[in-house]
Amino acid sequence: MNTFIRKSMLSVAGLAFAGGVFAGPVAAHAATPTVEGKPVAVAVQADKPDMGKLIPHGTQGAQSHIDLNDEQTANVKAIIAATKKAGLPERAAVISIATSLQESKLENLGHLGDSNDHDSLGLFQQRPSSGWGTPEQITDPEYSTTAFLKGLKQVDGWQDMALTDAAQTVQVSAYPDAYAQWEQQAADLVAQHWNS
């Protein structure tokens, strides 16, 4: 190869190497966000759960939806936290939230006087007289969710059941098909808050 061409190629390669060595770290540092010259952490949103896992059988029937206030949203987050603490997957949170939407519209209900359904209380309208716990326990969102999940885990094949069947097996409601109408909103809430 011609000496001139060889030297030219080596010069270009050397410049490229030197440019990469010197510009790389400088460019990387320049891309780091800073506040008053100090690096800051950048939050990265984790992937949302897969809707195919949240609603594996598709929704059944017409779907209902309500707008949530801050208390209801806090209860959604409490249900998700209890589900994670129990080591259960996102689908368990969907079933739990849909159940609570049907039973209490995600409101932690105390005794409602004459409007009360027997002695039903809390997010899941659990009854102290049926062994769910004391009134204080079942009006605690973490406790009531854990109690519901304990019942759900005892249902053979709950992971493969339609939501309304799994919820009904735990709750033994007078309206066994009513849980299905909340599946889409429950799945949307789990997708929104599971990684938050």
Residue pairs with C-beta under 8 A, 6 or more apart in sequence:
32 39
33 39
33 40
33 42
34 40
45 195
46 195
47 195
48 191
48 192
48 194
48 195
49 90
49 190
49 191
49 194
49 195
51 187
51 191
53 89
53 90
53 91
54 90
54 91
54 94
54 187
54 190
54 191
55 94
55 183
55 184
55 187
56 91
56 160
57 162
57 163
59 180
59 183
59 184
60 162
60 163
60 164
60 180
60 183
61 177
61 180
61 181
62 181
63 181
63 182
63 183
63 184
63 185
64 101
64 181
64 182
64 185
65 184
65 185
66 101
66 105
66 185
68 76
68 106
68 189
71 107
71 108
72 105
72 106
72 107
73 193
75 100
75 106
75 107
75 108
75 123
75 141
76 97
76 106
76 189
76 193
77 193
77 196
78 141
78 142
78 145
79 93
79 96
79 97
79 100
79 123
79 141
79 145
80 93
80 97
80 190
80 193
80 194
81 142
82 96
82 141
82 142
82 145
82 146
82 149
83 90
83 92
83 93
83 96
83 145
83 149
85 142
85 146
86 92
86 146
86 149
86 153
88 149
88 152
88 153
89 159
90 190
90 194
91 159
92 149
92 152
92 158
93 186
93 190
93 194
94 163
94 183
94 186
94 187
94 190
95 152
95 158
95 163
95 166
95 167
95 186
96 145
96 148
96 149
96 152
96 186
97 106
97 182
97 185
97 186
97 189
97 190
98 163
98 167
98 179
98 180
98 182
98 183
98 185
98 186
99 124
99 148
99 167
99 170
99 171
99 179
99 182
100 106
100 123
100 124
101 182
101 185
101 186
102 167
102 173
102 175
102 178
102 179
102 181
102 182
103 120
103 123
103 124
103 125
103 171
104 122
104 123
104 124
104 125
106 123
107 123
108 122
108 123
108 139
108 141
109 120
109 121
109 122
109 123
109 125
109 139
110 121
110 139
111 119
111 121
111 135
117 125
118 127
118 129
119 127
119 128
119 129
119 135
120 126
120 127
121 127
121 128
121 135
121 138
121 139
122 138
122 139
122 140
122 141
122 144
123 141
123 144
123 145
124 132
124 138
124 144
124 145
124 147
124 148
124 171
126 132
126 133
126 138
126 144
126 147
126 148
128 134
128 135
128 138
132 138
132 144
132 147
133 143
133 144
133 147
137 143
137 144
137 147
138 144
138 147
148 170
151 170
152 158
152 166
152 170
155 161
155 166
155 169
155 170
158 166
158 169
161 169
162 180
163 179
163 180
163 183
163 186
164 176
164 177
164 178
164 179
164 180
164 183
167 173
167 179
168 176
168 177
168 179
171 179
173 179
